[in-house]
Amino acid sequence: EDVCDHVGILDKGKMLLEQALLDGGLLDQQALLRAYGDGQSSVLYLLNRTPYEKLGRLITESDGTAAAAERLVDDFRMEQLQKAKQTTFGAPVLTAYFYAQEYAAKNIRIVIAAKKAGLAPEIIHERIRTSYV
């Protein structure tokens, strides 16, 4: 029964991944879906062949929770958006602005939820996302 539950979770995860992926980009969708089915080491192998190598390494070195992975992805994205500060006009500027606003709202939600939960300021600080400014 446990094996069936595990297979069901993998199927649901693969279905969610299929829905989340967009055409284009640096990773082939079918290769990523195959790697997902083969396990974490296969996904990391694919990431190591792209500019996402650093992100894959950081996720591997993290505590392995979904929250840690989400935070690392957010920080990685913000690091990439920092390059838009050197651009005067164009899509990178608008994209960076959009994400900066999204991260500001996310940080507000994190602080409010953490305060409600009575978390220590140090823990709240760990959960805050990197800021664009």
C-alpha positions in Angstrom: 0.0 0.0 0.0 2.8 2.4 0.8 4.4 1.8 -2.6 1.0 2.6 -4.3 0.8 5.9 -2.3 4.3 6.8 -3.3 3.6 6.1 -7.0 0.4 8.2 -6.7 2.4 11.1 -5.3 5.0 10.8 -8.2 2.2 10.7 -10.8 0.6 13.8 -9.2 3.9 15.6 -9.0 4.6 14.8 -12.7 1.2 16.0 -13.7 1.8 19.3 -11.8 5.2 19.7 -13.4 3.7 19.1 -16.9 1.2 21.8 -16.3 3.8 24.3 -14.9 6.3 23.9 -17.7 6.4 26.4 -20.6 7.7 25.9 -24.1 11.2 27.3 -24.8 13.9 27.9 -22.2 17.1 26.1 -21.4 15.7 22.8 -20.3 13.9 20.4 -22.7 10.4 19.7 -21.2 10.5 16.0 -22.1 14.0 15.5 -20.7 13.0 17.3 -17.5 9.9 15.1 -17.1 12.0 11.9 -17.7 14.5 13.1 -15.2 11.8 13.8 -12.7 10.6 10.2 -13.0 14.2 9.0 -12.5 14.8 11.0 -9.3 16.6 13.9 -7.8 20.0 13.0 -9.2 18.7 13.0 -12.8 17.1 16.4 -12.3 20.4 17.8 -10.8 22.3 16.3 -13.7 20.1 18.3 -16.1 20.5 21.5 -14.0 24.3 21.1 -14.0 24.3 21.6 -17.7 22.6 24.9 -17.6 22.9 28.3 -15.9 20.8 26.8 -13.1 23.8 24.7 -11.9 24.3 27.0 -8.9 20.6 26.7 -7.9 20.7 22.9 -8.1 23.8 22.8 -5.9 22.2 25.1 -3.3 19.0 23.0 -3.2 21.1 19.9 -2.7 23.0 21.5 0.1 19.8 22.8 1.8 17.8 21.0 4.4 15.7 19.4 1.7 12.3 21.0 2.6 10.0 22.4 0.0 10.2 25.8 1.9 13.9 25.9 1.6 13.8 25.0 -2.1 11.2 27.7 -2.7 13.3 30.3 -0.9 16.4 29.3 -2.8 14.5 29.6 -6.1 13.2 33.0 -5.1 16.6 34.2 -4.2 18.1 32.8 -7.4 15.5 34.6 -9.4 16.1 37.9 -7.6 19.9 37.5 -8.2 19.1 37.2 -11.9 16.8 40.2 -11.8 19.5 42.4 -10.3 21.1 42.5 -13.8 18.0 44.6 -14.9 19.3 47.5 -12.8 21.9 48.1 -15.4 19.2 48.3 -18.2 17.6 51.7 -18.8 14.5 50.6 -20.8 12.8 47.4 -22.0 11.3 44.2 -20.8 13.9 43.4 -18.2 13.1 46.6 -16.3 9.4 45.8 -16.3 10.0 42.2 -15.4 12.2 43.2 -12.5 9.6 45.7 -11.3 6.9 43.1 -11.4 8.9 40.6 -9.4 10.0 43.2 -6.9 6.4 44.0 -6.2 5.6 40.3 -5.9 8.5 39.7 -3.5 7.5 42.7 -1.4 3.9 41.3 -1.0 5.3 37.8 -0.3 7.6 39.3 2.4 4.7 41.1 4.1 2.7 37.8 4.1 5.7 36.0 5.6 6.1 38.5 8.4 2.4 38.6 9.3 2.1 34.8 9.3 5.3 34.4 11.3 4.3 37.1 13.9 0.9 35.4 14.3 2.7 32.1 14.9 4.9 33.8 17.5 8.2 33.0 15.8 11.4 34.6 16.9 12.8 37.5 14.9 15.8 35.4 13.8 13.5 32.8 12.2 11.4 35.5 10.5 14.6 37.0 9.1 15.6 33.6 7.7 12.3 33.3 5.9 12.3 36.8 4.3 13.1 36.8 0.6 16.0 38.8 -0.9 14.8 42.3 -2.0 15.3 43.9 -5.4 16.2 47.3 -3.9 
